[in-house]
Amino acid sequence: MKIAALQMDLVWEDRAANYATARRLAREARSGGAELILLPEMFATGFSMDPSVTAEDAGGETETFLRSLATELDTTVVGGFVRHAGAGKGVNIALTVGPNGDVLAEYAKIHLIATLGEDAAHVAGDAPAFFTAGEMTATCLICYDLRFPELFRRAADRCGLMLVMASWPNARQRHWDVLLQARAIENQCYVMGCNRVGQGGGLQFDGGSVIVDPMGQVLAHGGAEPGVVQAEVAPGEVARIRSRLPFLQDRRY
C-alpha cells in the first residue's frame, strides 16, 4: 500500500487557499498511487488559537471538503481542523474519510500545548481512534501528542500504522525528527508524520514530513519545501518484525 503526506505551505486563516493547495497536492499523490493521504494539523486555517475564526460546526466546510476530496480521488484522506466545542472553545480534530465519503475515524487531540495557549482555546480529547487502511489498522494522533510515548504504546497492540499530523515549529525540529523514529522503533510499526512549511502565527515551520518503517529506517523525507512525501508500506512487515524481534512481549507496567 502506498501512503502519502502532503507537506503544505499553509495560508494563515484562509480556507479557500488551503483547500486549493490540498486538492492540488492530493491529486499529485493519487496519481502516484497513494491509497492513504495525510494532511497537516489544522490544514484549513493554520495553527490559529482563535476559535471564532477556526471552529466549524459538525458537517461544516472542512469536513465537506475532505469528503469531497476522498470521493473524487477514490482514496482515504485524513485531515485536521477545529470543531465548535461550546463556551467559545474548539476541539482539534483529525478526521479520516474513506473513498466513499464515509467517516472512518474521528480523533480529538489529547495533549494540548499550554506554552502556545492551546489549552485555553481547545478542549482535550480522551482516547485514540482506529480505522482500517488497506490490510492495516491505523490511528492518527496530533502534533504535541508525539511527546507522550504512553499514548502510542496504548495504540501499538491494535495497529501497525501510526499517523501524526502536525504544525511543529522549526525551533524544535530536531525533536520532531528523532521522536517520529523513536515511536516507530519502540512500537515496531510504520509511522508517517506530516508537518507544514512556511510561516504562520509568528512561527516558522520547516516540514520534515517523513515515513519510517518498523525498524526505524526512513523510507521518504520531505525536507523543508512544499510537496508530496510518499512511500510503499507492507502490511505483513509489522507482523514479521514483531515475530522476529518480540520486544513488545517483554513489556512490564
C-alpha positions in Angstrom: 0.0 0.0 0.0 1.3 3.4 -0.9 0.8 6.3 1.6 1.5 10.0 1.2 1.9 13.1 3.4 1.0 16.5 1.9 3.7 18.9 3.2 1.7 22.2 2.7 2.7 25.8 3.0 -0.5 27.0 4.7 -2.0 30.4 4.3 -3.0 31.8 7.7 -6.8 31.6 8.3 -7.5 31.3 4.6 -9.6 28.2 3.9 -10.1 28.7 0.2 -6.3 29.0 -0.5 -5.5 26.0 1.7 -8.3 23.8 0.1 -6.9 24.6 -3.3 -3.3 23.6 -2.3 -4.6 20.4 -0.6 -6.5 19.4 -3.7 -3.6 20.0 -6.0 -1.2 18.0 -3.8 -3.7 15.3 -3.2 -4.2 14.8 -6.9 -0.5 14.6 -7.3 -0.3 12.0 -4.6 -3.1 9.9 -6.0 -1.6 10.0 -9.5 1.4 8.4 -7.9 -0.7 5.6 -6.5 -1.4 6.8 -2.9 -4.2 4.9 -1.2 -3.9 7.0 2.0 -3.3 10.7 2.1 -2.5 12.7 5.3 -2.7 16.5 5.6 -1.2 18.7 8.3 -2.8 19.6 11.6 -5.5 22.3 11.2 -4.6 22.4 7.5 -7.6 24.7 6.6 -6.5 27.6 8.8 -3.1 27.1 10.2 -2.5 26.7 13.9 -4.5 29.8 14.9 -5.7 29.9 18.5 -8.8 31.9 17.6 -11.8 29.6 17.7 -14.0 32.4 16.5 -12.2 32.0 13.1 -11.1 28.4 13.1 -14.0 26.5 14.7 -16.7 24.9 12.5 -20.0 23.1 13.1 -20.2 19.3 12.6 -20.6 18.7 8.9 -19.1 22.1 8.2 -16.9 23.5 5.4 -13.7 21.5 6.0 -15.5 18.2 6.7 -17.4 18.7 3.5 -14.2 19.4 1.6 -12.5 16.2 3.0 -15.5 14.1 2.0 -15.4 15.6 -1.5 -11.7 15.1 -1.9 -11.8 11.4 -0.7 -14.7 10.6 -3.1 -13.1 12.5 -6.0 -9.8 10.6 -5.7 -11.3 7.3 -4.5 -8.9 7.1 -1.6 -8.7 7.6 2.1 -8.0 11.1 3.3 -7.0 12.2 6.8 -7.3 16.0 7.6 -7.2 18.2 10.6 -9.5 21.1 11.6 -11.2 22.7 14.6 -14.8 21.9 15.5 -17.0 24.0 17.8 -17.0 22.8 21.4 -19.1 25.5 23.1 -18.2 28.2 25.5 -16.1 29.9 22.9 -13.7 26.9 22.6 -12.9 24.4 19.9 -11.8 20.8 19.5 -8.6 20.0 17.4 -9.8 17.1 15.2 -8.2 14.5 13.0 -10.9 13.3 10.6 -10.4 10.2 8.5 -12.7 9.8 5.5 -12.9 6.7 3.3 -13.1 6.6 -0.5 -17.0 6.6 -0.4 -17.0 9.7 1.7 -17.9 8.0 5.0 -16.2 9.0 8.2 -13.9 6.1 9.3 -12.5 7.7 12.5 -12.5 10.9 14.4 -9.8 11.8 16.9 -9.7 14.7 19.3 -6.2 15.9 20.2 -5.5 14.7 23.8 -2.4 16.7 24.7 -2.8 20.5 24.4 0.3 22.6 24.3 0.0 25.3 27.1 3.0 27.2 26.0 1.2 28.2 22.8 -2.2 28.8 24.5 -3.9 25.7 23.1 -5.3 24.6 26.5 -7.2 28.0 26.7 -8.6 27.7 23.1 -9.4 24.0 22.8 -11.0 21.1 24.8 -8.9 17.9 25.0 -9.9 14.5 23.8 -9.6 11.3 25.8 -8.8 8.3 23.6 -7.2 7.3 20.2 -9.4 6.3 17.3 -8.7 3.5 14.9 -9.5 2.7 11.2 -8.7 0.2 8.5 -6.3 1.3 5.8 -6.0 -1.5 3.2 -4.9 -4.5 5.2 -3.6 -2.5 8.1 -5.2 -0.9 11.2 -4.1 2.7 11.6 -4.5 5.6 14.0 -3.9 9.3 13.7 -2.6 11.4 16.5 -1.8 15.1 16.5 1.4 17.1 16.9 2.1 17.6 20.6 0.9 14.0 21.3 4.2 12.9 19.8 5.9 13.9 23.1 3.9 11.4 25.1 5.0 7.8 24.2 2.4 6.2 26.5 -0.3 7.2 24.1 1.5 5.5 21.2 2.2 2.4 23.3 -1.5 2.2 24.1 -2.2 2.1 20.4 0.5 -0.3 19.4 -1.4 -3.5 20.2 -4.1 -2.5 17.8 -2.3 -1.0 14.9 0.7 -1.2 12.6 0.5 2.2 11.1 0.6 5.4 13.2 0.0 8.8 11.6 1.0 12.1 13.1 -0.4 15.4 11.7 1.4 18.5 12.9 2.2 22.2 12.9 5.6 21.6 14.5 7.8 24.8 14.6 11.3 24.7 13.4 12.7 25.8 16.8 12.2 22.2 17.9 12.7 20.5 14.5 15.3 18.0 15.9 12.8 16.8 18.4 10.2 16.1 15.6 12.8 14.1 13.6 14.0 12.0 16.5 10.7 11.3 18.1 9.0 10.0 15.0 11.8 7.5 14.5 11.6 6.6 18.2 7.9 6.0 18.0 8.4 3.6 15.1 11.3 1.7 16.7 9.7 1.3 20.1 6.3 0.2 18.8 7.6 -1.8 15.8 5.2 -0.1 13.4 5.2 2.2 10.4 5.0 5.9 11.3 4.1 8.7 8.9 4.5 12.3 10.2 3.0 15.2 8.2 4.2 18.7 9.1 3.6 22.0 7.4 6.1 24.5 6.0 6.2 28.3 5.8 5.2 31.0 8.3 2.1 31.4 10.4 1.2 33.0 13.8 4.7 34.3 14.2 6.3 30.9 13.9 8.5 29.3 11.1 7.7 25.7 10.0 10.3 23.6 8.2 8.4 20.5 7.3 10.4 17.3 7.8 7.4 15.1 6.9 8.6 11.6 6.9 7.6 7.9 6.6 9.5 5.5 8.8 9.4 1.7 8.8 9.1 -0.6 11.9 12.9 -0.8 12.2 13.3 3.0 12.2 14.5 3.3 8.6 13.4 6.4 6.8 11.6 5.5 3.6 10.8 9.0 2.5 11.6 12.5 3.8 10.1 15.9 2.6 12.9 18.3 3.6 11.8 21.9 4.1 9.9 22.5 0.8 6.2 22.0 0.0 5.3 18.8 -1.8 4.2 15.2 -1.5 6.1 12.7 0.6 5.2 9.2 -0.5 6.3 5.6 0.2 5.2 2.0 0.0 4.3 0.1 3.2 4.0 -3.6 3.5 1.2 -4.8 5.8 3.0 -8.1 6.6 6.2 -6.3 7.6 4.9 -5.3 11.0 3.9 -8.8 11.9 7.2 -10.2 10.6 9.3 -7.7 12.7 7.3 -8.3 15.8 7.6 -12.1 15.4 11.4 -12.0 14.7 12.1 -9.4 17.4 9.3 -9.9 20.0 10.3 -7.0 22.2 6.7 -5.9 22.8 6.0 -9.2 24.6 8.6 -8.3 27.3 6.8 -5.1 28.4 6.2 -4.6 32.1 3.9 -1.9 33.6 
